[in-house]
């Protein structure tokens, strides 16, 4: 057995901790800079990390409140940030729940039910998910523009149209949940059948409670992807009141008016609040779900 020199071991630990701190600092620096910009006077993207004359103007405007400057000038919110945030949360929650339901049921069928064409269909899903949805933006616009003539609910500038497109994200999540179900003991199926359970009862009462960790992972990943989506939402959503936060924030960086960097930074930080809340709620399941899925 080789015993390391205590002095050498100390320097190894010191180097490891120093590297981790450096990596953390590099990772956090852009976020800290965005926070700094949100507290600066005016709308400037350059300056010191610590604002010289910090102000809450940008945060007042982000929360939809009027702000009175020292010279008595009253500044009104240029855009409805909280409405955009609510649109993002609403669309993302509905789409994430829909993806979760479809992907979980489909994954159970692919994992536990034997039917003709199962493997070719699985391979097809795997190939389809390799192509990003953004490649079909022109087709999606044409489809929902035509659907709008039949039903405005499914047309352009509708949140339901956006939800339908987001539901196409089930392909990758089917594979993820299927991998989790494949790792469960096959004896569970036999035991449930002996007890007289139908396939649906076996799924709902036996496998679904066991799949809570991977279900939480899929929900979090889907929710984050939908909240942060810009390309699809920017094509299907046009009116300002219907915009999601990712799309609406782009209005702050308008060359024809000016670049409102401070207001943009405050809105950008607010966009992370829903994701943080979802992470805190599901964090107990994330590690085990990612490892086993």
ChimeraX attribute file (.defattr): number of C-alpha atoms within 10 A of each C-alpha:
attribute: neighborCount
match mode: 1-to-1
recipient: residues
	/A:1	3
	/A:2	4
	/A:3	6
	/A:4	9
	/A:5	8
	/A:6	9
	/A:7	8
	/A:8	10
	/A:9	12
	/A:10	12
	/A:11	11
	/A:12	12
	/A:13	11
	/A:14	12
	/A:15	12
	/A:16	12
	/A:17	12
	/A:18	12
	/A:19	12
	/A:20	12
	/A:21	12
	/A:22	12
	/A:23	11
	/A:24	11
	/A:25	12
	/A:26	11
	/A:27	11
	/A:28	11
	/A:29	12
	/A:30	11
	/A:31	14
	/A:32	14
	/A:33	17
	/A:34	19
	/A:35	19
	/A:36	21
	/A:37	28
	/A:38	29
	/A:39	23
	/A:40	26
	/A:41	16
	/A:42	16
	/A:43	18
	/A:44	14
	/A:45	17
	/A:46	11
	/A:47	12
	/A:48	11
	/A:49	14
	/A:50	14
	/A:51	15
	/A:52	11
	/A:53	8
	/A:54	14
	/A:55	15
	/A:56	14
	/A:57	24
	/A:58	28
	/A:59	22
	/A:60	18
	/A:61	21
	/A:62	24
	/A:63	17
	/A:64	17
	/A:65	14
	/A:66	14
	/A:67	18
	/A:68	13
	/A:69	11
	/A:70	7
	/A:71	6
	/A:72	8
	/A:73	9
	/A:74	10
	/A:75	15
	/A:76	14
	/A:77	18
	/A:78	13
	/A:79	19
	/A:80	18
	/A:81	27
	/A:82	17
	/A:83	19
	/A:84	23
	/A:85	22
	/A:86	16
	/A:87	19
	/A:88	26
	/A:89	20
	/A:90	16
	/A:91	20
	/A:92	26
	/A:93	20
	/A:94	17
	/A:95	25
	/A:96	26
	/A:97	16
	/A:98	19
	/A:99	25
	/A:100	24
	/A:101	15
	/A:102	15
	/A:103	25
	/A:104	26
	/A:105	18
	/A:106	19
	/A:107	25
	/A:108	22
	/A:109	18
	/A:110	21
	/A:111	19
	/A:112	15
	/A:113	12
	/A:114	10
	/A:115	9
	/A:116	8
	/A:117	8
	/A:118	14
	/A:119	12
	/A:120	10
	/A:121	12
	/A:122	16
	/A:123	11
	/A:124	12
	/A:125	16
	/A:126	15
	/A:127	12
	/A:128	13
	/A:129	15
	/A:130	10
	/A:131	10
	/A:132	10
	/A:133	16
	/A:134	13
	/A:135	9
	/A:136	12
	/A:137	15
	/A:138	10
	/A:139	11
	/A:140	20
	/A:141	16
	/A:142	14
	/A:143	14
	/A:144	23
	/A:145	19
	/A:146	15
	/A:147	16
	/A:148	17
	/A:149	12
	/A:150	11
	/A:151	11
	/A:152	16
	/A:153	15
	/A:154	21
	/A:155	23
	/A:156	25
	/A:157	24
	/A:158	20
	/A:159	22
	/A:160	17
	/A:161	23
	/A:162	24
	/A:163	22
	/A:164	15
	/A:165	16
	/A:166	24
	/A:167	19
	/A:168	13
	/A:169	21
	/A:170	24
	/A:171	22
	/A:172	17
	/A:173	26
	/A:174	26
	/A:175	22
	/A:176	22
	/A:177	28
	/A:178	22
	/A:179	17
	/A:180	22
	/A:181	25
	/A:182	15
	/A:183	11
	/A:184	13
	/A:185	9
	/A:186	11
	/A:187	9
	/A:188	13
	/A:189	19
	/A:190	13
	/A:191	12
	/A:192	17
	/A:193	14
	/A:194	9
	/A:195	10
	/A:196	11
	/A:197	16
	/A:198	12
	/A:199	16
	/A:200	12
	/A:201	14
	/A:202	19
	/A:203	21
	/A:204	13
	/A:205	13
	/A:206	15
	/A:207	17
	/A:208	18
	/A:209	11
	/A:210	15
	/A:211	19
	/A:212	15
	/A:213	24
	/A:214	28
	/A:215	26
	/A:216	22
	/A:217	25
	/A:218	28
	/A:219	23
	/A:220	21
	/A:221	15
	/A:222	24
	/A:223	25
	/A:224	20
	/A:225	16
	/A:226	25
	/A:227	25
	/A:228	18
	/A:229	18
	/A:230	17
	/A:231	13
	/A:232	19
	/A:233	28
	/A:234	16
	/A:235	17
	/A:236	22
	/A:237	21
	/A:238	15
	/A:239	11
	/A:240	15
	/A:241	15
	/A:242	19
	/A:243	26
	/A:244	31
	/A:245	27
	/A:246	22
	/A:247	22
	/A:248	26
	/A:249	21
	/A:250	13
	/A:251	17
	/A:252	19
	/A:253	14
	/A:254	10
	/A:255	9
	/A:256	6
	/A:257	9
	/A:258	11
	/A:259	17
	/A:260	19
	/A:261	21
	/A:262	26
	/A:263	29
	/A:264	25
	/A:265	26
	/A:266	26
	/A:267	26
	/A:268	20
	/A:269	14
	/A:270	18
	/A:271	23
	/A:272	14
	/A:273	12
	/A:274	17
	/A:275	18
	/A:276	11
	/A:277	11
	/A:278	15
	/A:279	18
	/A:280	10
	/A:281	12
	/A:282	16
	/A:283	16
	/A:284	12
	/A:285	16
	/A:286	19
	/A:287	13
	/A:288	14
	/A:289	21
	/A:290	15
	/A:291	10
	/A:292	15
	/A:293	21
